[in-house]
């Protein structure tokens, strides 16, 4: 489930006006400006388990360490993208506001 084409489909389905979503070597990464220069909010969705494991990083957190686990997304790429978009929108309205 980690083919580049599938990751692109997931990233496109997850796009939202509040986050910048892109495909990186580790999976799908979403960033949102935190107000601190060079220290964005970051959500990583990396292949793991039966789909993608989603982790949340606060401004200043090291991305090579474990982030806050937000769960797992599974299903087809469109479903996983929609699930990731829902997580991003919830964070934009709450923790990462």
Jmol script that loads the backbone (N, CA, C; Angstrom):
load data "model"
ATOM      1  N   UNK A   1       0.814  -1.189   0.000  1.00  0.00           N
ATOM      2  CA  UNK A   1       0.000   0.000   0.000  1.00  0.00           C
ATOM      3  C   UNK A   1       0.858   1.253   0.000  1.00  0.00           C
ATOM      4  N   UNK A   2       2.063   1.178  -0.410  1.00  0.00           N
ATOM      5  CA  UNK A   2       2.892   2.380  -0.342  1.00  0.00           C
ATOM      6  C   UNK A   2       3.422   2.793  -1.706  1.00  0.00           C
ATOM      7  N   UNK A   3       2.723   2.414  -2.761  1.00  0.00           N
ATOM      8  CA  UNK A   3       3.204   2.808  -4.082  1.00  0.00           C
ATOM      9  C   UNK A   3       3.093   4.324  -4.221  1.00  0.00           C
ATOM     10  N   UNK A   4       4.009   4.925  -4.975  1.00  0.00           N
ATOM     11  CA  UNK A   4       3.955   6.381  -5.153  1.00  0.00           C
ATOM     12  C   UNK A   4       2.617   6.875  -5.719  1.00  0.00           C
ATOM     13  N   UNK A   5       2.035   6.134  -6.650  1.00  0.00           N
ATOM     14  CA  UNK A   5       0.760   6.549  -7.240  1.00  0.00           C
ATOM     15  C   UNK A   5      -0.358   6.560  -6.190  1.00  0.00           C
ATOM     16  N   UNK A   6      -0.378   5.561  -5.305  1.00  0.00           N
ATOM     17  CA  UNK A   6      -1.397   5.522  -4.256  1.00  0.00           C
ATOM     18  C   UNK A   6      -1.208   6.666  -3.272  1.00  0.00           C
ATOM     19  N   UNK A   7       0.040   6.962  -2.926  1.00  0.00           N
ATOM     20  CA  UNK A   7       0.300   8.068  -2.000  1.00  0.00           C
ATOM     21  C   UNK A   7      -0.142   9.403  -2.598  1.00  0.00           C
ATOM     22  N   UNK A   8       0.056   9.587  -3.896  1.00  0.00           N
ATOM     23  CA  UNK A   8      -0.398  10.812  -4.559  1.00  0.00           C
ATOM     24  C   UNK A   8      -1.919  10.901  -4.495  1.00  0.00           C
ATOM     25  N   UNK A   9      -2.602   9.799  -4.725  1.00  0.00           N
ATOM     26  CA  UNK A   9      -4.072   9.799  -4.658  1.00  0.00           C
ATOM     27  C   UNK A   9      -4.557  10.123  -3.251  1.00  0.00           C
ATOM     28  N   UNK A  10      -3.877   9.579  -2.254  1.00  0.00           N
ATOM     29  CA  UNK A  10      -4.238   9.866  -0.858  1.00  0.00           C
ATOM     30  C   UNK A  10      -4.029  11.352  -0.567  1.00  0.00           C
ATOM     31  N   UNK A  11      -2.883  11.888  -0.977  1.00  0.00           N
ATOM     32  CA  UNK A  11      -2.577  13.305  -0.731  1.00  0.00           C
ATOM     33  C   UNK A  11      -3.612  14.204  -1.413  1.00  0.00           C
ATOM     34  N   UNK A  12      -3.993  13.886  -2.627  1.00  0.00           N
ATOM     35  CA  UNK A  12      -4.994  14.712  -3.337  1.00  0.00           C
ATOM     36  C   UNK A  12      -6.341  14.673  -2.639  1.00  0.00           C
ATOM     37  N   UNK A  13      -6.740  13.501  -2.156  1.00  0.00           N
ATOM     38  CA  UNK A  13      -8.029  13.384  -1.464  1.00  0.00           C
ATOM     39  C   UNK A  13      -7.998  14.068  -0.100  1.00  0.00           C
ATOM     40  N   UNK A  14      -6.806  14.244   0.473  1.00  0.00           N
ATOM     41  CA  UNK A  14      -6.678  14.856   1.801  1.00  0.00           C
ATOM     42  C   UNK A  14      -6.536  16.368   1.746  1.00  0.00           C
ATOM     43  N   UNK A  15      -6.392  16.943   0.561  1.00  0.00           N
ATOM     44  CA  UNK A  15      -6.140  18.384   0.454  1.00  0.00           C
ATOM     45  C   UNK A  15      -7.232  19.194   1.138  1.00  0.00           C
ATOM     46  N   UNK A  16      -6.800  20.224   1.848  1.00  0.00           N
ATOM     47  CA  UNK A  16      -7.685  21.135   2.559  1.00  0.00           C
ATOM     48  C   UNK A  16      -7.066  22.518   2.512  1.00  0.00           C
ATOM     49  N   UNK A  17      -7.882  23.551   2.637  1.00  0.00           N
ATOM     50  CA  UNK A  17      -7.358  24.914   2.567  1.00  0.00           C
ATOM     51  C   UNK A  17      -6.471  25.268   3.757  1.00  0.00           C
ATOM     52  N   UNK A  18      -6.587  24.554   4.873  1.00  0.00           N
ATOM     53  CA  UNK A  18      -5.821  24.905   6.065  1.00  0.00           C
ATOM     54  C   UNK A  18      -4.448  24.249   6.161  1.00  0.00           C
ATOM     55  N   UNK A  19      -4.196  23.231   5.368  1.00  0.00           N
ATOM     56  CA  UNK A  19      -2.943  22.483   5.446  1.00  0.00           C
ATOM     57  C   UNK A  19      -2.323  22.349   4.058  1.00  0.00           C
ATOM     58  N   UNK A  20      -0.991  22.313   4.016  1.00  0.00           N
ATOM     59  CA  UNK A  20      -0.266  21.988   2.777  1.00  0.00           C
ATOM     60  C   UNK A  20       0.026  20.496   2.825  1.00  0.00           C
ATOM     61  N   UNK A  21      -0.450  19.763   1.839  1.00  0.00           N
ATOM     62  CA  UNK A  21      -0.317  18.307   1.812  1.00  0.00           C
ATOM     63  C   UNK A  21       0.598  17.916   0.661  1.00  0.00           C
ATOM     64  N   UNK A  22       1.579  17.038   0.947  1.00  0.00           N
ATOM     65  CA  UNK A  22       2.504  16.595  -0.093  1.00  0.00           C
ATOM     66  C   UNK A  22       2.947  15.167   0.176  1.00  0.00           C
ATOM     67  N   UNK A  23       3.504  14.555  -0.864  1.00  0.00           N
ATOM     68  CA  UNK A  23       4.063  13.211  -0.744  1.00  0.00           C
ATOM     69  C   UNK A  23       5.556  13.361  -0.503  1.00  0.00           C
ATOM     70  N   UNK A  24       6.051  12.669   0.522  1.00  0.00           N
ATOM     71  CA  UNK A  24       7.479  12.652   0.857  1.00  0.00           C
ATOM     72  C   UNK A  24       7.931  11.199   0.904  1.00  0.00           C
ATOM     73  N   UNK A  25       9.221  10.988   1.071  1.00  0.00           N
ATOM     74  CA  UNK A  25       9.757   9.621   1.071  1.00  0.00           C
ATOM     75  C   UNK A  25       9.083   8.728   2.112  1.00  0.00           C
ATOM     76  N   UNK A  26       8.727   9.287   3.254  1.00  0.00           N
ATOM     77  CA  UNK A  26       8.143   8.496   4.340  1.00  0.00           C
ATOM     78  C   UNK A  26       6.645   8.268   4.187  1.00  0.00           C
ATOM     79  N   UNK A  27       5.980   8.950   3.257  1.00  0.00           N
ATOM     80  CA  UNK A  27       4.538   8.802   3.085  1.00  0.00           C
ATOM     81  C   UNK A  27       3.904  10.109   2.678  1.00  0.00           C
ATOM     82  N   UNK A  28       2.845  10.512   3.393  1.00  0.00           N
ATOM     83  CA  UNK A  28       2.144  11.768   3.116  1.00  0.00           C
ATOM     84  C   UNK A  28       2.379  12.695   4.307  1.00  0.00           C
ATOM     85  N   UNK A  29       2.780  13.928   4.013  1.00  0.00           N
ATOM     86  CA  UNK A  29       3.041  14.903   5.068  1.00  0.00           C
ATOM     87  C   UNK A  29       2.149  16.115   4.864  1.00  0.00           C
ATOM     88  N   UNK A  30       1.561  16.590   5.955  1.00  0.00           N
ATOM     89  CA  UNK A  30       0.763  17.811   5.932  1.00  0.00           C
ATOM     90  C   UNK A  30       1.381  18.793   6.915  1.00  0.00           C
ATOM     91  N   UNK A  31       1.503  20.042   6.484  1.00  0.00           N
ATOM     92  CA  UNK A  31       2.053  21.069   7.370  1.00  0.00           C
ATOM     93  C   UNK A  31       1.081  22.237   7.454  1.00  0.00           C
ATOM     94  N   UNK A  32       1.150  22.917   8.584  1.00  0.00           N
ATOM     95  CA  UNK A  32       0.306  24.090   8.827  1.00  0.00           C
ATOM     96  C   UNK A  32       1.140  25.090   9.605  1.00  0.00           C
ATOM     97  N   UNK A  33       1.098  26.331   9.205  1.00  0.00           N
ATOM     98  CA  UNK A  33       1.861  27.392   9.851  1.00  0.00           C
ATOM     99  C   UNK A  33       1.453  27.509  11.321  1.00  0.00           C
ATOM    100  N   UNK A  34       2.445  27.586  12.206  1.00  0.00           N
ATOM    101  CA  UNK A  34       2.160  27.671  13.636  1.00  0.00           C
ATOM    102  C   UNK A  34       2.293  29.085  14.176  1.00  0.00           C
ATOM    103  N   UNK A  35       2.876  29.983  13.381  1.00  0.00           N
ATOM    104  CA  UNK A  35       3.149  31.321  13.873  1.00  0.00           C
ATOM    105  C   UNK A  35       4.578  31.464  14.360  1.00  0.00           C
ATOM    106  N   UNK A  36       5.290  30.339  14.457  1.00  0.00           N
ATOM    107  CA  UNK A  36       6.704  30.330  14.828  1.00  0.00           C
ATOM    108  C   UNK A  36       7.500  29.995  13.577  1.00  0.00           C
ATOM    109  N   UNK A  37       8.372  30.893  13.166  1.00  0.00           N
ATOM    110  CA  UNK A  37       9.115  30.740  11.914  1.00  0.00           C
ATOM    111  C   UNK A  37       9.890  29.421  11.901  1.00  0.00           C
ATOM    112  N   UNK A  38       9.670  28.640  10.845  1.00  0.00           N
ATOM    113  CA  UNK A  38      10.393  27.382  10.660  1.00  0.00           C
ATOM    114  C   UNK A  38       9.939  26.242  11.540  1.00  0.00           C
ATOM    115  N   UNK A  39       8.836  26.423  12.276  1.00  0.00           N
ATOM    116  CA  UNK A  39       8.342  25.369  13.161  1.00  0.00           C
ATOM    117  C   UNK A  39       6.839  25.165  12.955  1.00  0.00           C
ATOM    118  N   UNK A  40       6.471  24.470  11.881  1.00  0.00           N
ATOM    119  CA  UNK A  40       5.043  24.254  11.604  1.00  0.00           C
ATOM    120  C   UNK A  40       4.461  23.108  12.422  1.00  0.00           C
ATOM    121  N   UNK A  41       3.146  23.037  12.423  1.00  0.00           N
ATOM    122  CA  UNK A  41       2.463  21.829  12.868  1.00  0.00           C
ATOM    123  C   UNK A  41       2.675  20.818  11.747  1.00  0.00           C
ATOM    124  N   UNK A  42       2.881  19.552  12.078  1.00  0.00           N
ATOM    125  CA  UNK A  42       3.120  18.536  11.053  1.00  0.00           C
ATOM    126  C   UNK A  42       2.300  17.287  11.370  1.00  0.00           C
ATOM    127  N   UNK A  43       1.685  16.737  10.337  1.00  0.00           N
ATOM    128  CA  UNK A  43       1.013  15.436  10.430  1.00  0.00           C
ATOM    129  C   UNK A  43       1.663  14.536   9.386  1.00  0.00           C
ATOM    130  N   UNK A  44       2.121  13.366   9.811  1.00  0.00           N
ATOM    131  CA  UNK A  44       2.724  12.378   8.912  1.00  0.00           C
ATOM    132  C   UNK A  44       1.820  11.152   8.852  1.00  0.00           C
ATOM    133  N   UNK A  45       1.578  10.682   7.651  1.00  0.00           N
ATOM    134  CA  UNK A  45       0.836   9.439   7.434  1.00  0.00           C
ATOM    135  C   UNK A  45       1.801   8.496   6.712  1.00  0.00           C
ATOM    136  N   UNK A  46       2.333   7.534   7.457  1.00  0.00           N
ATOM    137  CA  UNK A  46       3.356   6.633   6.926  1.00  0.00           C
ATOM    138  C   UNK A  46       2.817   5.208   6.849  1.00  0.00           C
ATOM    139  N   UNK A  47       3.231   4.459   5.823  1.00  0.00           N
ATOM    140  CA  UNK A  47       2.789   3.069   5.716  1.00  0.00           C
ATOM    141  C   UNK A  47       3.100   2.289   6.989  1.00  0.00           C
ATOM    142  N   UNK A  48       2.112   1.544   7.436  1.00  0.00           N
ATOM    143  CA  UNK A  48       2.276   0.716   8.632  1.00  0.00           C
ATOM    144  C   UNK A  48       0.986  -0.031   8.896  1.00  0.00           C
ATOM    145  N   UNK A  49       1.096  -1.227   9.412  1.00  0.00           N
ATOM    146  CA  UNK A  49      -0.101  -2.025   9.648  1.00  0.00           C
ATOM    147  C   UNK A  49      -0.788  -2.357   8.328  1.00  0.00           C
ATOM    148  N   UNK A  50      -2.111  -2.177   8.282  1.00  0.00           N
ATOM    149  CA  UNK A  50      -2.878  -2.478   7.066  1.00  0.00           C
ATOM    150  C   UNK A  50      -3.110  -1.255   6.199  1.00  0.00           C
ATOM    151  N   UNK A  51      -2.504  -0.143   6.560  1.00  0.00           N
ATOM    152  CA  UNK A  51      -2.736   1.084   5.797  1.00  0.00           C
ATOM    153  C   UNK A  51      -1.676   2.117   6.121  1.00  0.00           C
ATOM    154  N   UNK A  52      -2.128   3.246   6.681  1.00  0.00           N
ATOM    155  CA  UNK A  52      -1.218   4.321   7.055  1.00  0.00           C
ATOM    156  C   UNK A  52      -1.371   4.636   8.538  1.00  0.00           C
ATOM    157  N   UNK A  53      -0.245   4.772   9.230  1.00  0.00           N
ATOM    158  CA  UNK A  53      -0.233   5.210  10.624  1.00  0.00           C
ATOM    159  C   UNK A  53      -0.095   6.719  10.622  1.00  0.00           C
ATOM    160  N   UNK A  54      -0.940   7.411  11.346  1.00  0.00           N
ATOM    161  CA  UNK A  54      -0.952   8.870  11.362  1.00  0.00           C
ATOM    162  C   UNK A  54      -0.360   9.374  12.676  1.00  0.00           C
ATOM    163  N   UNK A  55       0.605  10.294  12.556  1.00  0.00           N
ATOM    164  CA  UNK A  55       1.264  10.875  13.721  1.00  0.00           C
ATOM    165  C   UNK A  55       1.226  12.393  13.635  1.00  0.00           C
ATOM    166  N   UNK A  56       1.158  13.041  14.791  1.00  0.00           N
ATOM    167  CA  UNK A  56       1.067  14.497  14.899  1.00  0.00           C
ATOM    168  C   UNK A  56       2.305  15.025  15.613  1.00  0.00           C
ATOM    169  N   UNK A  57       2.896  16.068  15.040  1.00  0.00           N
ATOM    170  CA  UNK A  57       4.084  16.693  15.610  1.00  0.00           C
ATOM    171  C   UNK A  57       3.789  18.157  15.886  1.00  0.00           C
ATOM    172  N   UNK A  58       4.108  18.601  17.081  1.00  0.00           N
ATOM    173  CA  UNK A  58       3.922  20.000  17.469  1.00  0.00           C
ATOM    174  C   UNK A  58       5.113  20.831  16.995  1.00  0.00           C
ATOM    175  N   UNK A  59       4.947  22.147  16.916  1.00  0.00           N
ATOM    176  CA  UNK A  59       6.067  22.993  16.496  1.00  0.00           C
ATOM    177  C   UNK A  59       7.316  22.732  17.344  1.00  0.00           C
ATOM    178  N   UNK A  60       8.431  22.515  16.670  1.00  0.00           N
ATOM    179  CA  UNK A  60       9.688  22.253  17.358  1.00  0.00           C
ATOM    180  C   UNK A  60       9.990  20.784  17.597  1.00  0.00           C
ATOM    181  N   UNK A  61       9.003  19.893  17.417  1.00  0.00           N
ATOM    182  CA  UNK A  61       9.252  18.457  17.593  1.00  0.00           C
ATOM    183  C   UNK A  61      10.175  17.946  16.491  1.00  0.00           C
ATOM    184  N   UNK A  62      11.026  16.999  16.830  1.00  0.00           N
ATOM    185  CA  UNK A  62      11.895  16.356  15.839  1.00  0.00           C
ATOM    186  C   UNK A  62      11.066  15.351  15.044  1.00  0.00           C
ATOM    187  N   UNK A  63      11.130  15.452  13.729  1.00  0.00           N
ATOM    188  CA  UNK A  63      10.333  14.569  12.887  1.00  0.00           C
ATOM    189  C   UNK A  63      10.906  13.155  12.798  1.00  0.00           C
ATOM    190  N   UNK A  64      12.152  12.969  13.244  1.00  0.00           N
ATOM    191  CA  UNK A  64      12.729  11.620  13.227  1.00  0.00           C
ATOM    192  C   UNK A  64      12.407  10.858  14.510  1.00  0.00           C
ATOM    193  N   UNK A  65      11.719  11.498  15.439  1.00  0.00           N
ATOM    194  CA  UNK A  65      11.254  10.840  16.663  1.00  0.00           C
ATOM    195  C   UNK A  65       9.790  10.443  16.463  1.00  0.00           C
ATOM    196  N   UNK A  66       9.256   9.703  17.410  1.00  0.00           N
ATOM    197  CA  UNK A  66       7.850   9.300  17.321  1.00  0.00           C
ATOM    198  C   UNK A  66       6.956  10.487  17.649  1.00  0.00           C
ATOM    199  N   UNK A  67       5.950  10.702  16.831  1.00  0.00           N
ATOM    200  CA  UNK A  67       4.981  11.754  17.086  1.00  0.00           C
ATOM    201  C   UNK A  67       3.822  11.209  17.903  1.00  0.00           C
ATOM    202  N   UNK A  68       2.856  12.070  18.164  1.00  0.00           N
ATOM    203  CA  UNK A  68       1.650  11.673  18.877  1.00  0.00           C
ATOM    204  C   UNK A  68       0.802  10.819  17.935  1.00  0.00           C
ATOM    205  N   UNK A  69       0.508   9.590  18.335  1.00  0.00           N
ATOM    206  CA  UNK A  69      -0.234   8.656  17.484  1.00  0.00           C
ATOM    207  C   UNK A  69      -1.693   9.093  17.361  1.00  0.00           C
ATOM    208  N   UNK A  70      -2.151   9.266  16.120  1.00  0.00           N
ATOM    209  CA  UNK A  70      -3.541   9.639  15.860  1.00  0.00           C
ATOM    210  C   UNK A  70      -4.345   8.491  15.280  1.00  0.00           C
ATOM    211  N   UNK A  71      -3.732   7.322  15.180  1.00  0.00           N
ATOM    212  CA  UNK A  71      -4.465   6.160  14.690  1.00  0.00           C
ATOM    213  C   UNK A  71      -4.006   5.676  13.339  1.00  0.00           C
ATOM    214  N   UNK A  72      -4.825   4.805  12.760  1.00  0.00           N
ATOM    215  CA  UNK A  72      -4.501   4.173  11.486  1.00  0.00           C
ATOM    216  C   UNK A  72      -5.622   4.424  10.488  1.00  0.00           C
ATOM    217  N   UNK A  73      -5.241   4.629   9.239  1.00  0.00           N
ATOM    218  CA  UNK A  73      -6.203   4.764   8.146  1.00  0.00           C
ATOM    219  C   UNK A  73      -6.095   3.524   7.274  1.00  0.00           C
ATOM    220  N   UNK A  74      -7.226   2.983   6.859  1.00  0.00           N
ATOM    221  CA  UNK A  74      -7.194   1.832   5.957  1.00  0.00           C
ATOM    222  C   UNK A  74      -8.318   1.984   4.941  1.00  0.00           C
ATOM    223  N   UNK A  75      -8.249   1.172   3.917  1.00  0.00           N
ATOM    224  CA  UNK A  75      -9.228   1.222   2.841  1.00  0.00           C
ATOM    225  C   UNK A  75      -8.537   1.563   1.536  1.00  0.00           C
ATOM    226  N   UNK A  76      -9.306   2.041   0.572  1.00  0.00           N
ATOM    227  CA  UNK A  76      -8.697   2.415  -0.693  1.00  0.00           C
ATOM    228  C   UNK A  76      -8.091   3.818  -0.555  1.00  0.00           C
ATOM    229  N   UNK A  77      -7.257   4.241  -1.493  1.00  0.00           N
ATOM    230  CA  UNK A  77      -6.589   5.542  -1.359  1.00  0.00           C
ATOM    231  C   UNK A  77      -7.544   6.717  -1.147  1.00  0.00           C
ATOM    232  N   UNK A  78      -8.671   6.734  -1.829  1.00  0.00           N
ATOM    233  CA  UNK A  78      -9.625   7.838  -1.663  1.00  0.00           C
ATOM    234  C   UNK A  78     -10.179   7.865  -0.238  1.00  0.00           C
ATOM    235  N   UNK A  79     -10.544   6.687   0.299  1.00  0.00           N
ATOM    236  CA  UNK A  79     -11.068   6.615   1.666  1.00  0.00           C
ATOM    237  C   UNK A  79     -10.014   7.062   2.679  1.00  0.00           C
ATOM    238  N   UNK A  80      -8.764   6.625   2.465  1.00  0.00           N
ATOM    239  CA  UNK A  80      -7.706   7.025   3.391  1.00  0.00           C
ATOM    240  C   UNK A  80      -7.451   8.524   3.309  1.00  0.00           C
ATOM    241  N   UNK A  81      -7.507   9.086   2.109  1.00  0.00           N
ATOM    242  CA  UNK A  81      -7.333  10.524   1.942  1.00  0.00           C
ATOM    243  C   UNK A  81      -8.437  11.311   2.634  1.00  0.00           C
ATOM    244  N   UNK A  82      -9.652  10.845   2.501  1.00  0.00           N
ATOM    245  CA  UNK A  82     -10.779  11.510   3.169  1.00  0.00           C
ATOM    246  C   UNK A  82     -10.636  11.417   4.681  1.00  0.00           C
ATOM    247  N   UNK A  83     -10.179  10.257   5.159  1.00  0.00           N
ATOM    248  CA  UNK A  83      -9.948  10.098   6.600  1.00  0.00           C
ATOM    249  C   UNK A  83      -8.863  11.035   7.097  1.00  0.00           C
ATOM    250  N   UNK A  84      -7.800  11.174   6.314  1.00  0.00           N
ATOM    251  CA  UNK A  84      -6.715  12.076   6.683  1.00  0.00           C
ATOM    252  C   UNK A  84      -7.212  13.523   6.667  1.00  0.00           C
ATOM    253  N   UNK A  85      -8.007  13.885   5.673  1.00  0.00           N
ATOM    254  CA  UNK A  85      -8.562  15.244   5.608  1.00  0.00           C
ATOM    255  C   UNK A  85      -9.423  15.533   6.837  1.00  0.00           C
ATOM    256  N   UNK A  86     -10.210  14.572   7.290  1.00  0.00           N
ATOM    257  CA  UNK A  86     -11.035  14.767   8.489  1.00  0.00           C
ATOM    258  C   UNK A  86     -10.156  15.009   9.714  1.00  0.00           C
ATOM    259  N   UNK A  87      -9.066  14.265   9.828  1.00  0.00           N
ATOM    260  CA  UNK A  87      -8.128  14.468  10.943  1.00  0.00           C
ATOM    261  C   UNK A  87      -7.526  15.865  10.877  1.00  0.00           C
ATOM    262  N   UNK A  88      -7.091  16.277   9.685  1.00  0.00           N
ATOM    263  CA  UNK A  88      -6.478  17.595   9.518  1.00  0.00           C
ATOM    264  C   UNK A  88      -7.464  18.710   9.859  1.00  0.00           C
ATOM    265  N   UNK A  89      -8.704  18.586   9.413  1.00  0.00           N
ATOM    266  CA  UNK A  89      -9.703  19.614   9.700  1.00  0.00           C
ATOM    267  C   UNK A  89     -10.007  19.685  11.185  1.00  0.00           C
ATOM    268  N   UNK A  90     -10.063  18.528  11.860  1.00  0.00           N
ATOM    269  CA  UNK A  90     -10.280  18.524  13.311  1.00  0.00           C
ATOM    270  C   UNK A  90      -9.129  19.218  14.042  1.00  0.00           C
ATOM    271  N   UNK A  91      -7.899  18.928  13.610  1.00  0.00           N
ATOM    272  CA  UNK A  91      -6.746  19.563  14.237  1.00  0.00           C
ATOM    273  C   UNK A  91      -6.746  21.073  13.986  1.00  0.00           C
ATOM    274  N   UNK A  92      -7.122  21.489  12.767  1.00  0.00           N
ATOM    275  CA  UNK A  92      -7.146  22.921  12.439  1.00  0.00           C
ATOM    276  C   UNK A  92      -8.176  23.667  13.278  1.00  0.00           C
ATOM    277  N   UNK A  93      -9.242  22.976  13.670  1.00  0.00           N
ATOM    278  CA  UNK A  93     -10.268  23.595  14.495  1.00  0.00           C
ATOM    279  C   UNK A  93      -9.965  23.514  15.986  1.00  0.00           C
ATOM    280  N   UNK A  94      -8.979  22.686  16.337  1.00  0.00           N
ATOM    281  CA  UNK A  94      -8.673  22.479  17.766  1.00  0.00           C
ATOM    282  C   UNK A  94      -7.229  22.728  18.103  1.00  0.00           C
ATOM    283  N   UNK A  95      -6.471  21.670  18.269  1.00  0.00           N
ATOM    284  CA  UNK A  95      -5.094  21.724  18.734  1.00  0.00           C
ATOM    285  C   UNK A  95      -4.202  22.613  17.887  1.00  0.00           C
ATOM    286  N   UNK A  96      -4.331  22.533  16.566  1.00  0.00           N
ATOM    287  CA  UNK A  96      -3.442  23.295  15.666  1.00  0.00           C
ATOM    288  C   UNK A  96      -4.094  24.569  15.150  1.00  0.00           C
ATOM    289  N   UNK A  97      -5.013  25.127  15.953  1.00  0.00           N
ATOM    290  CA  UNK A  97      -5.723  26.350  15.516  1.00  0.00           C
ATOM    291  C   UNK A  97      -4.830  27.568  15.573  1.00  0.00           C
TER     292      UNK A  97
END
end "model"
wireframe off; spacefill off
backbone 0.3
color backbone group
